[in-house]
Structure formats: structure tokens, C-alpha cells
Amino acid sequence: MLVPLPRIAPEHRRWIILGLIFVAMVLNYVDRQIVSVLKPTLKEAFGIDDRGYATLLNVFMLCYASTYAVAGWLVDKFGAGRVMLLGIIGWSGACLAAGFTKTFGQLAFFRGLLGVAEPMGFPSQLRVVTIWFPPRLRATANSICAAGSTIGAIIAAPLVAWLALTFNWHAAFLVPGALGLGLAVLWKVFYREPPASVAEEAGVNANGGAAFTWGQLWRTRSLWGILLSRFVSDPVWYFCLLWLPGYLQEQSGLTLAQIGMVGWIPFLVADLGGVGSSMASDRLVKRGIAPLRARKLTLACAAAIGPLCVLTPHLPHPAVTLAIFSLVGAMCLTWLFNLGVVVAETFPAANVGSVWGIAGACGAAGAMFFNTFVGEVMQTLGPGRVFAVMAVLHPLAAVILWATVRTERPRVVASR
């Protein structure tokens, strides 16, 4: 039963809900980032090398990729409110449990559970933005709640370093997990589905409306374009999240304490870039450019930053690496924030969760493949080839997006 509350006007409630999603995304990414910040510590504690660390990441990514598409279907079937609640409880509980582990197998198991639960947040978030916000606010609203993920990455470096140095590495898992369980209570209290007037303003039917069947979705060209775009581009962001803090310690010579002091900088710049580019995208819409075209233009301009990656091993000073990946991070979040809105502009609202879930699974699969490549190359050949590959991924994704994605409506499929 929902907890009785004083009446909250819909235009106010949607911003409260957005705020709760923001906090959920903060904790989601803090939980995810813990192992990257503690990479050298965990390698020593569990007796593993870079290949072992890549295995730990891939356990998470395999579960993450396998669950993402299911999570999107669950959102479209049961609603964003229920699925988001389940996700918050699941990923927070998994993080909390990881703090009690004593063997590598136990840690890998709970990181796998984290991977099962975390994907539930992202299609839920996109569904909420789609049904609660009109197109003129949609990219901005999506970027604000999605920015929580990067704020989580910003907070993770100093928070995890402080907890590990003040207490021990176990505390770095226990504290965020407990905070997440508290957030689940607040979500249960405040979330409601939008009234008809809000859904009408958003231009959607919150209860469903015309939609593709599951089989019809797979026959749309745009779905394949979005899937390929995420498969190609997501590995760069996952490198920033899962490998960059360790790279700065092992290749650039920073200590764990120094990572706590400066490791957040690329993620702050990335967040500002992602939110700023999303606001710019909305301004293009307000000036009369078609919404889908506005998002594509924004993504294409951001992709031009990608080739900077190739400079990283040739300019090894930590400050230069931080500067390069600040720009690269802004590119990555411009893509993640705006590509979700591309889905909202391209497909019916009743399909948004499923499409974004499938896309997230493809992105995670691409990252898992790339993680294995990174682990092997870092261990044997050094980082140069890794950065050369990363340099071309977003430009390639931009070409795919422009060539394949268009507005899709069920009647298009029915006429074939």
C-alpha cells in the first residue's frame, strides 16, 4: 500500500521524482566505481593481476548485459515505479553484501548480483522522463537525472578513498549500500504515475498507447542503429569508469590518496559537458529544428573529440591524462544523455523502456568485449593500442546513427 501524503501538484511532483532518480543514479555509480578506485588494493587483497581484474569486471558486465534487456521489458510491463524500487533494493543489497566478502569468488558473486540489479534504473529513468516531461524539457530533464551517474563517479573517488584509508576497504562497500536502502524507502513514499493531463502535455499515453510488438521492434532499422551505436561507443565510457582510476595509479604514479583528491575531475567536467550539451540540444528544438535532428547534430559534434584518446600514452603526465579524459568524458556523457532522448523521439512511449534496455545490453556487451581486450593488452603490450582503438569508436558510432536512425511508428511496420 502506498503511504498517504499531502497532495503535491504534478508540476512539483515531477521534479521531486527527478531528484530521487538523481540520487539513485549517484548511488548506482558509486557502487559501480568502488572496484575501480580500489583496483590496486583489491588486486593485493585477493592476489589477482590485470587479467583477474578484467575477469571481475566481466562478471559484472555479463550479468549487467544479460539483465538490461529484461529490465527494459519489465519497465514497459509493470511500470517505472515498481522496477526502479526493485533495482534500488537489489543493487544496494549487493553492494552491502560485498563488504563482507573474504574471497575473490564471493566478491565476484556479489558484483554479479550488482550487475543484475543496476540495469533496472536506466530504462526506468528514461520511462519516467518520457511520460512526465514534454519534449521542450525532455533532454534537460533526462540529463539532470542521468547526471547523477557522473556525480556518483565524482563522489566515488574521494569517498571510497577516504573510507578505505580511514577504516578499511570493506567500509567502502558497506556505507553506500546502507544509504541506498534508505533511498528505496523515499522512492516508495513519493513516486506516482503521472495524471492524464501531464501525460498529454508530454505527448504520450502514460498507460501505453500505440506500440510495436516485441517482434516488430526487431524489424525496425532504427533499433539496429541504436544498438550498434551503443555497442561501439559505450566501451569508452566504461574505460573511464572501470580502468582510468587504476591507470592513473599504476601508469601515472598517483597514490590512492591522490586519486581521492583529483580522480573526480574528469567526471565533473564530463557531467558539466553532458548537461550543457543536452541543454544546447533543447535550445535547438526551441529554435525550430526537429527534435531528432537536434539530438543527432549534438552527438555528431561531440564525437569529434574522440581522436584525442590517441594522445594519452604519448603525454603521460597525470595532469595531461586528466585533461584529455575530462574532454573524452564530456563526449561520452553527451552521447549517453542524448542517445536516450533519441530513443524517446524515435519510438512510442510504450516501447521506450524495452528499446533502452536492449540498447543498454548491447552497450554492456561491447564494454565486456573491450574489457577483455584491455586486460590482455595492458598486461602484455602496454596501453598504446587500447587508446588508438578508443580514438575511433565515437566517430564510427556517429556515422552509424546518422545512417540508420529515423522516427519509427507502428503504422510504418504495419504497412510493410
Stockholm file with secondary structure:
# STOCKHOLM 1.0

chainA/1-416         MLVPLPRIAPEHRRWIILGLIFVAMVLNYVDRQIVSVLKPTLKEAFGIDDRGYATLLNVFMLCYASTYAVAGWLVDKFGAGRVMLLGIIGWSGACLAAGFTKTFGQLAFFRGLLGVAEPMGFPSQLRVVTIWFPPRLRATANSICAAGSTIGAIIAAPLVAWLALTFNWHAAFLVPGALGLGLAVLWKVFYREPPASVAEEAGVNANGGAAFTWGQLWRTRSLWGILLSRFVSDPVWYFCLLWLPGYLQEQSGLTLAQIGMVGWIPFLVADLGGVGSSMASDRLVKRGIAPLRARKLTLACAAAIGPLCVLTPHLPHPAVTLAIFSLVGAMCLTWLFNLGVVVAETFPAANVGSVWGIAGACGAAGAMFFNTFVGEVMQTLGPGRVFAVMAVLHPLAAVILWATVRTERPRVVASR
#=GR chainA/1-416 SS CCCCCCCCCHHHHHHHHHHHHHHHHHHHHHHHHHHHHTHHHHHHHHTCCHHHHHHHHHHHHHHHHHHHHHHHHHHHHHCHHHHHHHHHHHHHHHHHHHTTCCSHHHHHHHHHHHHHHGGGHHHHHHHHHHHHSCHHHHHHHHHHHHHHHHHHHHHHHHHHHHHHHHTCHHHHHHHHHHHHHHHHHHHHHHCCCCCHHHHHHTTSCTTCCSCCCHHHHTTCHHHHHHHHHHHHHHHHHHHHHHTHHHHHHHTSCCCHHHHHHHTTHHHHHHHHHHHHHHHHHHHHHHTTCCHHHHHHHHHHHHHTTGGGGGGGGGSCCHHHHHHHHHHHHHHHHHHHHHHHHHHHHHSCGGGHHHHHHHHHHHHHHHHHHHHHHHHHHHHHTCSHHHHHHHHHHHHHHHHHHHHHCCCCCHHHHHTC
#=GC SS_cons         CCCCCCCCCHHHHHHHHHHHHHHHHHHHHHHHHHHHHTHHHHHHHHTCCHHHHHHHHHHHHHHHHHHHHHHHHHHHHHCHHHHHHHHHHHHHHHHHHHTTCCSHHHHHHHHHHHHHHGGGHHHHHHHHHHHHSCHHHHHHHHHHHHHHHHHHHHHHHHHHHHHHHHTCHHHHHHHHHHHHHHHHHHHHHHCCCCCHHHHHHTTSCTTCCSCCCHHHHTTCHHHHHHHHHHHHHHHHHHHHHHTHHHHHHHTSCCCHHHHHHHTTHHHHHHHHHHHHHHHHHHHHHHTTCCHHHHHHHHHHHHHTTGGGGGGGGGSCCHHHHHHHHHHHHHHHHHHHHHHHHHHHHHSCGGGHHHHHHHHHHHHHHHHHHHHHHHHHHHHHTCSHHHHHHHHHHHHHHHHHHHHHCCCCCHHHHHTC
//
